[in-house]
Amino acid sequence: MRVSIYRLTVEFGDCDPANIVFYPNYYRWFDAATHYLCKRAGLDWIRLCDQYGVVGMPLVESGASYRQPASFGDHLEIESSVVECARKTLRLRHLVRRGDTLLVDGFEVRVLGARHPDDPQRLHALEIPEKIRNALVEGE
């Protein structure tokens, strides 16, 4: 299984008045970590668009379990991996750590979105090609 580590430092604006990371920022970071994982797998947006017609990876489900807070100045690592690859969906897991301490255990379910052939204003979920599956799940 391919695993990537996305690193960041918590900025002042990421926190609420109690100096705790405001929870929506974790979802922003999960999104960035997903893009980073794809890029490390050789699946940057230009390639996904040019080769497969992908215009985005919309979320269809997401969630997180918050175990400990993070604060301004903390150095975080988000360990991301694709834990399930169904016919049209990818389930990613994001483990947010400060050093050895697990702070957040999150997940996303995404699809590869392409323009609908009958209506370009709509998106539809593509079947996940074997090359993408292999690159993300098996790390090939």
C-alpha positions as CSV (number, residue, x, y, z in Angstrom):
1,M,0.0,0.0,0.0
2,R,1.3,3.4,-0.9
3,V,1.7,5.8,2.0
4,S,2.6,9.4,1.9
5,I,3.5,11.9,4.6
6,Y,2.3,15.5,4.2
7,R,4.0,17.9,6.6
8,L,2.7,21.3,7.9
9,T,3.1,23.8,10.6
10,V,0.0,25.1,12.3
11,E,-0.4,28.8,11.7
12,F,-2.0,31.4,14.0
13,G,-5.0,31.7,11.6
14,D,-5.6,27.9,11.7
15,C,-6.7,28.2,15.4
16,D,-9.7,29.4,17.3
17,P,-9.6,31.9,20.2
18,A,-8.6,29.0,22.6
19,N,-5.5,28.4,20.4
20,I,-6.9,25.0,19.2
21,V,-7.0,24.1,15.5
22,F,-10.5,24.9,14.2
23,Y,-11.7,21.5,13.0
24,P,-12.5,22.5,9.3
25,N,-8.8,23.0,8.8
26,Y,-8.3,19.3,9.2
27,Y,-10.5,18.7,6.1
28,R,-8.5,21.3,4.2
29,W,-5.3,19.5,5.1
30,F,-6.8,16.1,4.3
31,D,-7.6,17.5,0.8
32,A,-4.0,18.8,0.4
33,A,-2.6,15.4,1.7
34,T,-4.8,13.6,-0.9
35,H,-3.4,15.8,-3.7
36,Y,0.1,15.2,-2.4
37,L,-0.4,11.4,-2.3
38,C,-1.7,11.5,-5.9
39,K,1.3,13.6,-7.0
40,R,3.8,11.2,-5.3
41,A,2.0,8.3,-7.2
42,G,2.7,10.1,-10.5
43,L,-1.0,11.2,-10.8
44,D,-0.8,14.9,-10.8
45,W,-3.8,16.9,-12.0
46,I,-2.4,17.5,-15.5
47,R,-1.9,13.8,-16.1
48,L,-5.3,12.8,-14.6
49,C,-7.0,15.4,-16.8
50,D,-5.1,14.7,-20.0
51,Q,-5.1,10.9,-19.8
52,Y,-8.4,10.1,-18.0
53,G,-10.6,13.2,-18.4
54,V,-10.6,13.7,-14.6
55,V,-11.6,17.3,-13.6
56,G,-11.7,16.7,-9.8
57,M,-12.0,14.2,-7.0
58,P,-15.2,15.1,-5.3
59,L,-15.9,13.9,-1.8
60,V,-18.9,11.7,-1.2
61,E,-18.2,11.0,2.5
62,S,-15.7,12.2,5.1
63,G,-15.2,12.1,8.8
64,A,-12.7,12.3,11.6
65,S,-12.1,11.3,15.2
66,Y,-10.4,14.0,17.2
67,R,-8.2,12.6,20.0
68,Q,-6.0,15.5,21.0
69,P,-5.9,19.1,20.0
70,A,-3.2,20.8,18.0
71,S,-2.1,24.4,18.5
72,F,-0.3,27.3,16.9
73,G,3.3,26.4,16.0
74,D,2.8,22.6,16.2
75,H,4.6,20.6,13.5
76,L,2.2,18.0,12.1
77,E,2.5,15.0,9.8
78,I,-0.5,13.6,8.0
79,E,0.0,10.0,6.9
80,S,-2.3,9.2,4.0
81,S,-3.1,6.0,2.2
82,V,-5.8,4.5,0.0
83,V,-7.3,1.8,2.2
84,E,-10.0,0.7,-0.2
85,C,-10.5,1.0,-3.9
86,A,-13.9,0.0,-5.2
87,R,-15.2,0.2,-8.7
88,K,-15.8,3.9,-8.6
89,T,-14.7,5.1,-5.1
90,L,-11.5,5.5,-3.2
91,R,-11.4,5.4,0.6
92,L,-8.5,7.3,2.1
93,R,-7.3,7.3,5.6
94,H,-5.5,10.3,7.1
95,L,-3.6,9.9,10.4
96,V,-2.6,13.3,11.9
97,R,0.4,13.1,14.3
98,R,2.5,15.5,16.3
99,G,5.6,13.5,16.8
100,D,4.5,10.1,18.0
101,T,1.1,11.3,19.2
102,L,-2.0,10.6,17.1
103,L,-4.2,13.6,17.1
104,V,-6.8,12.9,14.5
105,D,-7.9,9.8,12.6
106,G,-9.8,10.9,9.5
107,F,-11.1,9.4,6.3
108,E,-12.5,10.5,2.9
109,V,-14.4,8.7,0.2
110,R,-13.8,10.2,-3.2
111,V,-14.7,9.6,-6.8
112,L,-12.8,10.5,-10.0
113,G,-15.1,13.1,-11.5
114,A,-15.4,13.7,-15.2
115,R,-17.7,15.8,-17.4
116,H,-20.9,14.0,-18.0
117,P,-21.0,13.0,-21.8
118,D,-24.7,14.2,-22.1
119,D,-24.4,17.4,-20.1
120,P,-21.0,19.0,-19.6
121,Q,-22.4,21.1,-16.7
122,R,-22.7,17.9,-14.7
123,L,-20.0,15.5,-13.4
124,H,-20.2,11.7,-13.3
125,A,-18.0,9.2,-11.4
126,L,-15.5,7.3,-13.6
127,E,-14.7,3.7,-13.1
128,I,-11.2,3.7,-11.6
129,P,-8.7,2.5,-14.2
130,E,-6.4,-0.3,-13.3
131,K,-3.3,1.9,-13.7
132,I,-4.6,4.4,-11.2
133,R,-5.7,1.7,-8.8
134,N,-2.2,0.1,-9.0
135,A,-0.4,3.5,-8.5
136,L,-2.5,4.4,-5.5
137,V,-3.1,1.1,-3.7
138,E,-0.1,-1.0,-4.6
139,G,2.4,1.7,-5.0
140,E,3.5,0.6,-8.5
